[in-house]
């Protein structure tokens, strides 16, 4: 009997562990997939807007690339779910095999006990077993054994029924998981078909853009010239800001020295040393001449603290990223910032608190320059500006309106500078 009790106990533990295995992250994968599909729909709506222009443009290619990236993420998401379903199928099959082995063992043991009971089925055998006891206590023990044995046989039968029911449940769960996998595989095929169509769409747009290679090259040349003008304006503006900061620092130092001289002349001899030491105490210097006042230091620190969470200056999509970009036909363009496709007339907003240091025309478009400590943000290709030099602006404040680029697409060019060095603005903007 101890062997049977141990077997039943192991089975009980196994049943508990098996019932705890659930695809906990299945819902999370499906929520993620739905979000990706929403982003694809939004991208498709933006793509439809760009098609309203008279000809194919780089904005369309950028949106198709974005849509393909999102579509790839959807497929990867589905693959993850399929892998998890495969794992569940494998584990379920292992559980079924274990339960079958346990069920076979229970049946064998039950069969043995039934054979024994059959051989000793007469009342005479039972009475003979009891009355053959050596003493009264031994007889009582034999009666208790017979009752226990009868209970054990009943428990065996009950365990067989329970195990059989559990096996049927596990088989049903396995069947359901396989059906679910078939549904997900069907969805995978549909999403792969979408990706294939998107690749064809991209190939068509690329071929059309290659047919406009000469025109695109002229646009990129004009863009480079515009970037050079912006760079010159930034360099001149930063140089002026540095000169202003140095002049202010020199003025404060002159005032400090004058105050020191005055204190020496008016302070009694016995307190001159203490007064001199107090006045002559050197101020804590910043690493940048552009960050001298306490307000500048606080603004600069706050700007740096918000890296990765700054709002985008305009609603839209990325036409070209920071750094090297290659367009169809082997045309290279090194972007000093990020070019954002948007609607013509779309509001352009400051990404952080700061002070407007320059509002300038670059060719026939306006550009706004804002200082945030030792950092500067530049918003160009604007149809109009709502601010002027010296204005204090707040995060999200509208500073102008987006204008059209050479292809008729609304565009805002956004540049981020750390003193005179370009940095990747996309790493500072909210994902």
Secondary structure, DSSP 8 states (H G I E B T S, - for coil): -HHHHHHHHHHHHHHHHHHT---TTHHHHHHHHHHHHHHHHHHHHHHHHHTTSSS--HHHHHHHHHHHHHHHHHHHHHHHHHHHHHHHHHHHHHHHHHHHHHHHHHHHHHHHHHHHHHHT-SHHHHHHHHHT-SSHHHHHHHHHHHHHHHHHHHHHHHHHHHHHHHHHHHHHHHHHHHHHHHHHHHHHHHHHHHHHHHHHHHHHHHHHHHTTHHHHHHHHHHHHHHHHHHHHHHHHHHHHHHHHHHHHHHHHHHHHHHHHHHHHHHS-HHHHHHHHHHHT------SSTT--SHHHHHHHHHHHHTTT-B--SSSSEEEE-SEEEEETTTEEEEESSEEEEE-TT-EEE-SSSEEEEEEEEETTEEEEEEEETTEEEEEEEEEEES--TT-EE-TT-EEEEEEE-TTS-EEEEEEEEETTEEE-GGGTB--
